[in-house]
Amino acid sequence: MENIGSLFDSISSRYDCFNHTASMGIDRLWRRRAVRSLPDCQLVLDVAAGTADLCIETIRQGKSQKVVGVDISEGMLDVGREKVLRKGLSDKIELRVADCAHLLFDDNTFDAVTCGYGVRNFAELDRSLTEIFRVLKSGGQLRILEFTYPTNKFVRFFYDFYFTRIVPRIGKKLTDNGEAYIYFMNSVKSFAKGRDFIAILEKNGFSDTSFKSQTFGISTLYKACKR
């Protein structure tokens, strides 16, 4: 598989359209729930920010005065910048190219860190989580949304059919890169989920951890804190 940044650059112009189509719009609900679970903040960091949907939702709900979004894909961020500008939020949302494993922020900078459907793409997962822990203030909150492979056999049957037969075709039609969505399916299946991912968070210093499945286990919201 090609470099992850280049992969997402190649699909950036139609990523939002694909995402909402493939999830039948439910991804918007998942983001709203994740942001709603945050306390009020002054400064939030959104990692793997992509096209800035989570950044925009954070400001929309009034959860923070300022959001900084980082991502390794310039193409995705360019789409996000256009959305931010169009919504008149350029004074509240700043988008930067950055690798989560090497965050150029001081220790104890952010009140909260969010990540929507990007953590499974981290090339250096432990290092990235350590960096997130470092830039969080004491008492700072972490919220991670991630796609998960359903455990229910009935749900899994339809999930497998949809994501192996239908989603790559939608991806090919919308982005001319069906291969990207084969990667998507494989990454979801292989990534740690539920208590296994909670163990990874705790290994990297986080406490007060919990997780909650969304929509038959297709998505999971993880919560954690820096004490």
TAZI-V131690 format. One record per residue. N is the residue number from 1. RES is the residue in one small letter. SS is DSSP state (H for helix, E for strand, L for the rest). PSI is psi in whole degrees, 0 to 359 (none if undefined). Layout:
# TAZI-V131690
{{N,RES,SS,PSI} {N,RES,SS,PSI}}
This chain:
# TAZI-V131690
{{1,m,L,139} {2,e,L,168} {3,n,L,137} {4,i,H,319} {5,g,H,316} {6,s,H,323} {7,l,H,312} {8,f,H,330} {9,d,H,320} {10,s,H,339} {11,i,H,7} {12,s,H,322} {13,s,H,336} {14,r,H,12} {15,y,H,313} {16,d,H,316} {17,c,H,315} {18,f,H,313} {19,n,H,313} {20,h,H,325} {21,t,H,312} {22,a,H,325} {23,s,L,1} {24,m,L,31} {25,g,L,357} {26,i,H,338} {27,d,H,330} {28,r,H,318} {29,l,H,317} {30,w,H,319} {31,r,H,318} {32,r,H,317} {33,r,H,318} {34,a,H,314} {35,v,H,321} {36,r,H,332} {37,s,L,352} {38,l,L,149} {39,p,L,167} {40,d,L,136} {41,c,E,162} {42,q,E,320} {43,l,E,125} {44,v,E,141} {45,l,E,127} {46,d,E,114} {47,v,E,152} {48,a,L,49} {49,a,L,338} {50,g,L,237} {51,t,L,19} {52,a,L,17} {53,d,H,318} {54,l,H,324} {55,c,H,312} {56,i,H,319} {57,e,H,323} {58,t,H,316} {59,i,H,319} {60,r,H,320} {61,q,L,357} {62,g,L,27} {63,k,L,343} {64,s,E,152} {65,q,E,334} {66,k,E,140} {67,v,E,131} {68,v,E,123} {69,g,E,134} {70,v,E,148} {71,d,E,156} {72,i,L,351} {73,s,L,110} {74,e,H,323} {75,g,H,315} {76,m,H,317} {77,l,H,325} {78,d,H,318} {79,v,H,318} {80,g,H,319} {81,r,H,321} {82,e,H,318} {83,k,H,317} {84,v,H,315} {85,l,H,316} {86,r,H,327} {87,k,L,1} {88,g,L,35} {89,l,L,17} {90,s,L,336} {91,d,L,349} {92,k,L,340} {93,i,E,126} {94,e,E,128} {95,l,E,130} {96,r,E,147} {97,v,E,125} {98,a,L,150} {99,d,L,130} {100,c,L,336} {101,a,L,351} {102,h,L,71} {103,l,L,128} {104,l,L,57} {105,f,L,153} {106,d,L,160} {107,d,L,148} {108,n,L,48} {109,t,L,321} {110,f,E,145} {111,d,E,332} {112,a,E,154} {113,v,E,136} {114,t,E,158} {115,c,E,120} {116,g,E,104} {117,y,L,41} {118,g,L,344} {119,v,H,330} {120,r,H,347} {121,n,H,358} {122,f,L,124} {123,a,L,327} {124,e,L,83} {125,l,H,307} {126,d,H,316} {127,r,H,320} {128,s,H,317} {129,l,H,324} {130,t,H,320} {131,e,H,318} {132,i,H,316} {133,f,H,318} {134,r,H,316} {135,v,H,349} {136,l,E,142} {137,k,E,161} {138,s,E,130} {139,g,E,358} {140,g,E,150} {141,q,E,145} {142,l,E,133} {143,r,E,124} {144,i,E,125} {145,l,E,133} {146,e,E,144} {147,f,E,142} {148,t,L,154} {149,y,L,121} {150,p,L,145} {151,t,L,334} {152,n,L,126} {153,k,H,322} {154,f,H,312} {155,v,H,320} {156,r,H,324} {157,f,H,310} {158,f,H,326} {159,y,H,312} {160,d,H,316} {161,f,H,313} {162,y,H,314} {163,f,H,346} {164,t,H,332} {165,r,H,319} {166,i,H,310} {167,v,H,314} {168,p,H,327} {169,r,H,319} {170,i,H,315} {171,g,H,317} {172,k,H,319} {173,k,H,319} {174,l,H,326} {175,t,H,352} {176,d,L,27} {177,n,L,72} {178,g,L,333} {179,e,H,326} {180,a,H,327} {181,y,H,344} {182,i,H,319} {183,y,H,316} {184,f,H,309} {185,m,H,314} {186,n,H,322} {187,s,H,324} {188,v,H,315} {189,k,H,323} {190,s,H,345} {191,f,L,145} {192,a,L,141} {193,k,L,162} {194,g,L,231} {195,r,H,332} {196,d,H,319} {197,f,H,326} {198,i,H,319} {199,a,H,323} {200,i,H,318} {201,l,H,314} {202,e,H,324} {203,k,H,330} {204,n,L,21} {205,g,L,350} {206,f,L,150} {207,s,E,181} {208,d,E,44} {209,t,E,148} {210,s,E,165} {211,f,E,153} {212,k,E,125} {213,s,E,147} {214,q,E,138} {215,t,L,70} {216,f,L,25} {217,g,L,11} {218,i,L,329} {219,s,E,154} {220,t,E,137} {221,l,E,121} {222,y,E,137} {223,k,E,142} {224,a,E,169} {225,c,E,151} {226,k,L,116} {227,r,L,none}}
